[in-house]
Amino acid sequence: MYTHMECNCRCINCKNPSLISNDFIASDGYEDAHHTCKACGLHFNHLDGEQFKH
């Protein structure tokens, strides 16, 4: 069963704690999450910090 992941992440760019989290099952079958910062708009991977363009 897949459940929503709770974390205490902050934006890797501006350190703001106000994030939109997107939890999903990745193509490799593992749970993954991306965050989008509500302050600066940066979209990044929860685990490795990879940044994505909108």
Residue pairs with C-beta under 8 A, 6 or more apart in sequence:
2 23
2 25
2 31
4 21
4 23
5 21
5 23
5 31
5 33
5 46
7 21
7 33
7 46
8 17
9 17
9 19
9 35
9 46
10 16
10 17
10 19
11 17
11 19
11 35
11 37
11 39
11 40
11 42
11 44
12 42
12 44
12 49
12 51
13 37
13 40
13 42
14 37
14 39
14 40
14 42
16 37
16 38
16 39
16 40
18 37
18 38
18 39
19 35
19 36
19 37
19 38
20 35
20 36
20 38
21 33
21 34
21 35
21 46
22 33
22 34
22 35
22 36
23 31
23 32
23 33
24 31
24 32
24 33
24 34
25 31
25 32
26 32
32 45
32 46
32 47
33 45
33 46
33 47
34 43
34 44
34 45
34 46
34 52
35 43
35 44
35 46
36 42
36 43
37 43
41 54
42 51
43 51
43 52
43 53
43 54
44 50
44 51
44 52
45 51
45 52
